[in-house]
């Protein structure tokens, strides 16, 4: 059996943690499994590097930032490899480049374009335990180091597991699986035994921080089975796999909240073809992801209002771009509201059960929580609400859909 294991920053946060991970790895190896390891930077290191760069300049060069940030994972991989070797097992530390992670040239948010992990396979076949620095890759011409964005080590692990056709990809973190919601908000939150790729993808993109959304998307595409487990215990974790018929029996699987949201509103936008396209093309060209969009129906055929949400971290840039465009279009004032949150329910059972949206909206209304925007898909309903009601909304929705029950 070939296993790819990924260990997050808290799992390798200090020397004792690194030794504990090494012991866990060796234990699996003693069970005669082939093992490949992917690691994140030690907890807090990436933020520390960002803060240092920020003290030097308000806008660091993105290429140089990739050079800087990638070093954290290299340190973790080197230390873990040293620890495993000290226990009498052969390990080899590899950078993202050495592991064959080929990306595009979009620094700090690179996308994987190819995987050439022949060296990793050779190491496994030779009896070594490869320890790969996650979160990073190299451009096609091998000229620049790139990073894959926050949580990118998850993506590295899934990509390597796909290339090697591994039997399982184990993602080790500081929680012991995927819960129906954040246990820090709802103490009755229940750990799920398994969840579908689609549900996990929605939860990851909606604020659940267990797995990076892009890694789930990659796993779904290449059918890589994932297990989310804790590195601090030996609990079985949550299996992320293809949807089966049993999953549709559960209407709602989880509740997610995302406080990293900002809403931008443009008043008195001329109501004519091409206006929205021009606006969102300008936002997209600056690598800002737009989530929810609402455009009011024009009552007079002349003017309308448009609202959309972006990550709060991109709010200032998005507002500046929007103000420039509104000036060119002759639209009215553009404003930003940051005291908001996105609350969502997710479940593949929504495809075959009616009345879910009505139940969600009534529950929020009964608790005096106003809905500003709504977005839906086959298996998700999201609402923008005031930030101060976030935890209340999570609790009442968790209760009304009885998610604490098996």
Buried (B, 14 or more C-beta within 10 A) or exposed (E): EBBBBBBBBBBBBEEEBBBBBBEBBBEBBEEEBBBBBBBBBBBEBBEEBEEEBEEEEEEBEBBEBBBBBBBBBBBBBBBBBBBBBEEEBEBBBBBBBBBBBBBBBBBBBBBBEEBEBEBBBEBBEEEBBBBBBBBBBBBEEEEBBBBBBEBBBBBBBBBBBBBBEBBBBBBBBBBBBBBBBBEEBBEEBBBBEBBBBBBBBBBBBBBBBBBBBBBBBBBBEEEBBBBBBBBBEEEEBBBBBEBEEEBBEBBBBBBBBBBBBBBBBBBBBBBEEEBBEEBBEBBEEEEBEBBBBBBEEBEEEEBBBBBBBBBBEBBEBBBEBBBEBBEEBEBBEBBBBBEBBBBBBBBBBBEEBEEBBEBBBEBBEEBEBEBBBBBEEEBBBBBBBBBEBBBBBBBBBBBBBEBBEE
